[in-house]
Amino acid sequence: MPPRAYDTQHPVTPAHQVPQMTFLSATLDRVKPSPTIAVTTRAQELAAAGRDIIGLGAGEPDFDTPDNIKAAAIRAIEGGKTKYTAVDGIPELKRAIVAKFARENGLSYTPAQVTVGTGGKQVLYNAFMATLNPGDEVIIPAPYWVSYPDMVQLAGGSPVIVVATMATGFKIRPDALEAAITPRTKWFLFNSPSNPTGAAYTWAEVNALTDVLLRHPHVWVMTDDMYEHLVFGNFVFATPAQVEPRLFDRTLTVNGVSKAYAMTGWRIGYAAGPVPLIRAMAKIQSQSTSNPSSISQWAAVEALNGPQDFLGPNKALFQRRRDLVVAGLNACAGITCPVPDGAFYVYPDIAGCIGKTSAGGTVITDDEVFATALLDETGVAVVFGAAFGLSPNFRVSYATSDAALTEACMRIQAFCAGLH
Ligand SMILES: Cc1ncc(COP(=O)(O)O)c(C=O)c1O
């Protein structure tokens, strides 16, 4: 087949051909490719070339979806539940989500206040597409999940980044939130426990932020509670609409089954909020993907309604790995790693490594150079902090085996010991 005009791999050059950049949408100028995918790709290339690579970049649990959930999906297939469904979710799943919010968060929603999409990612995207006009601002605390600013920009809004450093446990303070609010602020985007830091806000800390929001009635809250079930020790998860019921009518509570139930590939996320917003989000989805996979929806019904007893042991497992990784990283010269309360990430600071030269001869000028040299010289893949809006740091996902984590920490220790 002859190459097409916009195919950069096989360019064709007759004078009448339309150049690539006039063919592609200007929208692309507003987004950058995912840096986490770039790291994964580089690690895969090195592994394919025979290198011994330890990947600490993936944002997903390393264990399999529980059997009862798989069985529900098989039943759905065999029972012919393989057709289009209602655009934003089957009634059975909406009811299971209503029950989950009541049971776990003390939030009282009706099915009409619930929407289901193809992963939490689509739900967040729908919400921005349904609400943002050019110039509308979305306050995003940094370090942030890589997709937030790009999603806001794709939807035509402007991200307003509020940086929280290690000194405050990577959590923003109420005065910083207050200072970021303008008449154009539409959303405050909240994520606790956080990807990439694992930082989790206590009830009192959430309350301090919701107090600020009460003073600004035009600002809505989008809370991404994806890591709700991954909090450690005696930490108690809190979500804004639960902490401050007066914000209930301007809060979109987003959650999903990906992380808690090891269902990243099934692609089911959901949200609850005011009916007009939920309807607007369904309208966007109706003209893009329509319903999420019918089979995955039935699996999610089982995830939410079925036994929840494996969540406790999972938490204990992740907590043990967190402690292993934090200890291993704090034993590295030049690295400081705080102990987070949730998720399966740590976000060590590498200020003590900047300006030094690696054993392989690379001058560590920033965290991207650090991560690249670490991968090239030791085979350990991590994601550099600049991707998440705070440097000099890197993100470690500890959702992998104890053996891999122990070996990775030893390699990072050796890498740091070699810096001079
Ligand atoms: C903070 C956060 N929100 C949302 C998502 C999206 O999850 P999914 O689309 O798999 O439901 C992720 C996935 O990495 C995440 O880390």
The ligand as an ORCA input file, in Angstrom:
! r2SCAN-3c Opt
* xyz 0 1
  C      -4.654      9.352     40.298
  C      -5.236      8.525     39.214
  N      -6.460      8.818     38.747
  C      -7.038      8.127     37.754
  C      -6.382      7.072     37.171
  C      -7.075      6.351     36.044
  O      -7.440      5.087     36.376
  P      -8.328      4.191     35.369
  O      -8.550      4.966     34.127
  O      -7.535      2.952     35.160
  O      -9.602      3.930     36.115
  C      -5.093      6.727     37.596
  C      -4.360      5.644     36.925
  O      -3.161      5.550     36.963
  C      -4.522      7.468     38.649
  O      -3.290      7.175     39.113
*
